[in-house]
Amino acid sequence: MMFLAEIFPKTAPFWEYSNPPPGTIAAGVFFMLLICIGITMDVGLVLHWVKRPVRHPELAGRLTVRALPWQMVLIFLGFLAGFYLLASWLYVWLFPNSGIEPKTVVFQAVLFYLPVLIGLVVLFRFAGIQGGELFGIRWKKAPALLGLSLLLYLAVLPPLWLLSTIYQLLLKQVGCDFYLQDVAQLLTAPAAWPMRAALFFIIIIAAPVFEEVVFRGILLPFVVRRVGFWPGILLISLIFGGLHLHLPSFLPLFLLSVSFCLAYARTQSLLVPIGMHIAFNGVTVALLLLMG
């Protein structure tokens, strides 16, 4: 919005952004460069899909073979809910009068992400499941898969930006102002460098890995096996967008989730949606820091 205000000053609906903070122009130029690269990637993907079309039943089959038994999914969800409640209780007990701060975000991540992932590893070992094989994680191919994830992220950017801009304008028309998530606001808050480094690591690396393991690795194949390919993707994406509890970012997160689901189904490797998620969070952090 601020970048458009520089191009069309004093023109509705961008006029109120016509006095941007320092760094907005640099952030806008950087982002529009990514958009241009993304458009080029979209053209290449369309040509690729025309030559090598993939049928939805084939993609659905690739996901359903990765679905865990319902008993294991139920145990995992119970484990997830239990540690979430425990982390929330400890947070209220240890920080009764604190708002969202870097230290509280780090605390919640350590007491929630880490135990859940450790519990998943223990559950897999008990059931005799190879997590790397289940998630299609092949370390020898990791550089190529992560490079592919970056290209797919760039391809997602243009339609994501366009639809998100329309969505935010519609929210504005109905009286909902745009506001950043609490975690995003912390990025520019004063903090000691070790705490800031830990916060960046959680936002850019830990959160994407955790969320992709849960939503794409565990839940998506399970849901697709029971309700079908597109209904499963839409249901998982609705949950993914809704659980962030942030109305202005609901549609962007929903669309991102759909793209992550399709990337996992197409490539059969969880490294691809993880890489796309890391790229999205990393670029978002960089833009927020540039704009101050």
C-alpha positions as CSV (number, residue, x, y, z in Angstrom):
1,M,0.0,0.0,0.0
2,M,2.8,2.4,0.9
3,F,4.7,1.6,-2.3
4,L,1.5,2.3,-4.3
5,A,1.1,5.6,-2.5
6,E,4.5,6.7,-3.8
7,I,3.4,5.9,-7.3
8,F,0.0,7.5,-7.0
9,P,0.3,10.2,-4.4
10,K,-2.9,11.7,-2.9
11,T,-4.9,9.2,-4.8
12,A,-7.6,7.1,-3.1
13,P,-7.4,4.5,-1.7
14,F,-3.7,5.0,-1.2
15,W,-3.6,8.7,-0.1
16,E,-3.4,7.9,3.6
17,Y,-0.1,6.0,3.1
18,S,1.5,8.9,1.2
19,N,3.8,9.7,4.1
20,P,5.7,6.4,4.6
21,P,8.4,5.8,7.2
22,P,12.0,5.6,6.1
23,G,12.9,2.5,4.2
24,T,9.5,2.0,2.5
25,I,10.8,2.9,-0.9
26,A,13.7,0.4,-0.6
27,A,11.3,-2.2,0.7
28,G,8.9,-1.5,-2.1
29,V,11.6,-1.7,-4.8
30,F,12.9,-5.0,-3.3
31,F,9.4,-6.5,-3.2
32,M,8.4,-5.4,-6.7
33,L,11.6,-7.0,-7.9
34,L,10.5,-10.2,-6.3
35,I,7.1,-9.8,-8.0
36,C,8.7,-9.4,-11.4
37,I,10.8,-12.5,-10.9
38,G,7.7,-14.3,-9.7
39,I,5.7,-13.4,-12.8
40,T,8.5,-14.9,-14.9
41,M,8.3,-18.1,-12.8
42,D,4.5,-18.2,-13.2
43,V,4.9,-18.2,-17.0
44,G,7.5,-21.0,-16.8
45,L,5.3,-23.1,-14.5
46,V,2.3,-22.7,-16.8
47,L,4.3,-23.8,-19.8
48,H,5.6,-26.8,-17.7
49,W,2.2,-27.8,-16.6
50,V,0.8,-27.6,-20.2
51,K,3.5,-30.0,-21.3
52,R,3.4,-32.3,-18.3
53,P,-0.1,-32.1,-16.7
54,V,-0.7,-33.8,-13.4
55,R,-4.1,-35.2,-12.5
56,H,-5.6,-34.6,-9.1
57,P,-6.2,-38.3,-8.4
58,E,-2.5,-38.9,-8.8
59,L,-1.7,-36.1,-6.4
60,A,-4.3,-37.3,-3.9
61,G,-2.8,-40.8,-4.1
62,R,0.7,-39.4,-3.3
63,L,-0.7,-37.9,-0.2
64,T,-3.0,-40.7,1.0
65,V,-0.1,-43.3,1.1
66,R,1.6,-41.0,3.7
67,A,-1.5,-40.9,6.0
68,L,-0.8,-42.2,9.5
69,P,-3.4,-44.5,11.3
70,W,-6.1,-42.6,13.0
71,Q,-4.9,-43.8,16.4
72,M,-1.5,-42.2,15.9
73,V,-3.0,-39.0,14.7
74,L,-5.3,-38.9,17.7
75,I,-2.3,-39.5,20.1
76,F,-0.3,-36.8,18.4
77,L,-3.2,-34.3,18.6
78,G,-3.6,-35.1,22.3
79,F,0.1,-34.6,22.8
80,L,-0.1,-31.3,20.9
81,A,-3.1,-30.0,22.9
82,G,-1.5,-31.1,26.2
83,F,1.8,-29.3,25.6
84,Y,-0.1,-26.2,24.4
85,L,-2.1,-26.0,27.6
86,L,1.0,-26.7,29.7
87,A,3.0,-23.9,27.9
88,S,0.0,-21.5,28.2
89,W,-0.3,-22.2,32.0
90,L,3.4,-21.8,32.6
91,Y,3.4,-18.6,30.6
92,V,0.6,-17.1,32.7
93,W,2.3,-18.3,35.9
94,L,5.8,-16.9,35.0
95,F,4.7,-13.8,33.2
96,P,1.4,-12.7,34.8
97,N,1.8,-9.0,33.9
98,S,3.7,-9.3,30.7
99,G,2.4,-8.7,27.2
100,I,3.9,-10.1,24.1
101,E,7.7,-9.7,24.4
102,P,10.6,-11.4,22.7
103,K,11.4,-13.4,25.9
104,T,7.8,-14.6,26.1
105,V,7.8,-15.7,22.5
106,V,11.1,-17.6,22.9
107,F,9.7,-19.2,26.1
108,Q,6.5,-20.4,24.4
109,A,8.5,-21.8,21.5
110,V,10.9,-23.7,23.6
111,L,8.1,-25.2,25.8
112,F,5.8,-26.0,22.9
113,Y,7.7,-26.6,19.6
114,L,10.5,-28.6,21.0
115,P,8.6,-31.0,23.2
116,V,6.0,-31.7,20.5
117,L,8.7,-32.5,17.9
118,I,10.6,-34.7,20.4
119,G,7.3,-36.5,21.2
120,L,6.7,-37.1,17.5
121,V,10.1,-38.6,17.1
122,V,9.4,-40.9,20.1
123,L,6.0,-41.8,18.7
124,F,7.6,-42.7,15.3
125,R,10.2,-44.8,16.9
126,F,7.7,-46.7,19.0
127,A,5.6,-47.4,15.9
128,G,8.6,-48.3,13.7
129,I,8.1,-45.4,11.3
130,Q,10.9,-43.7,9.5
131,G,10.1,-40.0,9.6
132,G,12.5,-39.1,6.8
133,E,10.9,-41.7,4.5
134,L,7.4,-40.7,5.5
135,F,8.0,-37.0,4.8
136,G,10.1,-37.6,1.7
137,I,13.2,-35.9,3.2
138,R,16.2,-37.0,1.2
139,W,19.3,-35.1,2.4
140,K,21.3,-35.8,-0.7
141,K,18.6,-34.0,-2.7
142,A,18.1,-31.2,-0.1
143,P,19.9,-28.4,-1.9
144,A,17.9,-29.1,-5.1
145,L,14.6,-29.3,-3.2
146,L,15.3,-26.1,-1.2
147,G,16.2,-24.3,-4.5
148,L,12.9,-25.5,-6.0
149,S,11.1,-24.3,-2.9
150,L,12.6,-20.8,-3.4
151,L,11.4,-20.8,-7.1
152,L,7.9,-21.9,-6.1
153,Y,7.7,-19.2,-3.4
154,L,8.6,-16.6,-6.0
155,A,5.9,-18.0,-8.3
156,V,3.3,-17.8,-5.5
157,L,4.1,-14.1,-4.7
158,P,2.3,-12.3,-7.6
159,P,-1.2,-13.9,-7.2
160,L,-0.7,-13.8,-3.4
161,W,0.1,-10.1,-3.5
162,L,-2.7,-9.2,-5.8
163,L,-5.4,-11.1,-3.9
164,S,-4.1,-9.9,-0.6
165,T,-4.3,-6.3,-1.7
166,I,-7.9,-6.7,-2.9
167,Y,-8.7,-8.5,0.4
168,Q,-7.2,-5.7,2.5
169,L,-9.1,-3.0,0.5
170,L,-12.3,-4.9,1.1
171,L,-11.6,-5.1,4.8
172,K,-10.9,-1.4,4.8
173,Q,-14.3,-0.7,3.2
174,V,-16.1,-2.6,5.9
175,G,-14.3,-0.8,8.7
176,C,-11.5,-3.2,9.6
177,D,-8.2,-1.4,9.8
178,F,-4.9,-3.2,8.9
179,Y,-2.7,-4.0,11.8
180,L,0.4,-6.2,12.2
181,Q,0.4,-9.4,14.2
182,D,1.9,-9.1,17.7
183,V,5.0,-11.1,16.7
184,A,5.6,-8.9,13.7
185,Q,5.5,-5.8,15.9
186,L,8.2,-7.3,18.1
187,L,10.7,-7.4,15.3
188,T,11.4,-3.7,15.6
189,A,11.0,-3.6,19.4
190,P,14.2,-3.0,21.5
191,A,15.8,-6.1,22.8
192,A,19.3,-7.6,23.6
193,W,20.9,-9.1,20.6
194,P,20.8,-12.7,21.9
195,M,17.1,-12.4,22.5
196,R,16.6,-10.8,19.1
197,A,18.6,-13.5,17.4
198,A,16.5,-16.2,19.1
199,L,13.3,-14.4,18.0
200,F,14.5,-14.3,14.4
201,F,15.4,-18.0,14.5
202,I,12.0,-18.9,15.8
203,I,10.1,-16.8,13.3
204,I,12.2,-17.7,10.2
205,I,13.2,-21.3,11.0
206,A,11.6,-23.0,13.9
207,A,8.0,-21.9,13.3
208,P,7.9,-22.9,9.6
209,V,9.5,-26.3,10.4
210,F,7.0,-27.0,13.2
211,E,3.9,-25.8,11.3
212,E,4.8,-27.8,8.2
213,V,5.4,-31.0,10.1
214,V,2.0,-30.6,11.8
215,F,-0.2,-29.3,9.0
216,R,1.4,-30.7,5.8
217,G,3.3,-33.7,7.3
218,I,0.7,-35.1,9.7
219,L,-2.7,-33.6,9.1
220,L,-2.9,-33.1,5.4
221,P,-2.5,-36.7,4.3
222,F,-4.9,-37.9,7.0
223,V,-7.6,-35.4,6.0
224,V,-7.2,-35.9,2.3
225,R,-7.6,-39.7,2.8
226,R,-10.9,-39.1,4.4
227,V,-12.6,-36.2,2.6
228,G,-10.8,-36.0,-0.7
229,F,-8.0,-33.9,-2.3
230,W,-9.5,-30.4,-2.7
231,P,-11.8,-30.6,0.4
232,G,-8.8,-31.7,2.5
233,I,-6.6,-28.9,1.2
234,L,-9.2,-26.3,1.8
235,L,-10.0,-27.6,5.3
236,I,-6.4,-27.7,6.4
237,S,-5.9,-24.2,4.9
238,L,-8.9,-22.8,6.7
239,I,-7.6,-24.2,10.0
240,F,-4.1,-22.9,9.2
241,G,-5.3,-19.4,8.5
242,G,-7.8,-19.3,11.4
243,L,-5.4,-20.5,14.1
244,H,-3.2,-17.4,13.6
245,L,-6.1,-15.3,15.0
246,H,-5.3,-12.3,12.7
247,L,-8.1,-11.2,10.4
248,P,-5.9,-9.1,8.0
249,S,-3.6,-12.0,7.3
250,F,-6.3,-14.7,7.1
251,L,-6.6,-14.8,3.3
252,P,-2.9,-14.5,2.6
253,L,-2.2,-17.4,5.1
254,F,-5.0,-19.4,3.6
255,L,-3.6,-19.0,0.1
256,L,-0.1,-19.8,1.3
257,S,-1.3,-22.9,2.9
258,V,-3.0,-24.0,-0.3
259,S,0.3,-23.5,-2.2
260,F,2.2,-25.4,0.5
261,C,-0.2,-28.3,0.3
262,L,0.0,-28.5,-3.5
263,A,3.8,-28.3,-3.4
264,Y,4.0,-31.2,-1.0
265,A,1.6,-33.3,-3.0
266,R,3.5,-32.5,-6.2
267,T,7.1,-33.0,-5.0
268,Q,6.4,-35.6,-2.3
269,S,9.0,-33.9,0.0
270,L,8.2,-31.9,3.1
271,L,11.4,-30.0,2.5
272,V,9.7,-28.0,-0.3
273,P,6.8,-26.5,1.7
274,I,9.3,-26.0,4.6
275,G,11.6,-24.0,2.3
276,M,8.7,-22.0,0.9
277,H,7.5,-21.2,4.4
278,I,11.0,-20.1,5.5
279,A,11.4,-17.9,2.4
280,F,8.0,-16.3,3.1
281,N,8.8,-15.6,6.7
282,G,12.3,-14.5,5.9
283,V,11.3,-12.0,3.2
284,T,8.5,-10.7,5.4
285,V,10.9,-10.1,8.3
286,A,13.3,-8.3,5.9
287,L,10.6,-6.0,4.6
288,L,9.4,-5.2,8.1
289,L,12.9,-4.3,9.2
290,L,13.4,-2.1,6.1
291,M,10.2,-0.2,6.8
292,G,11.0,0.1,10.5
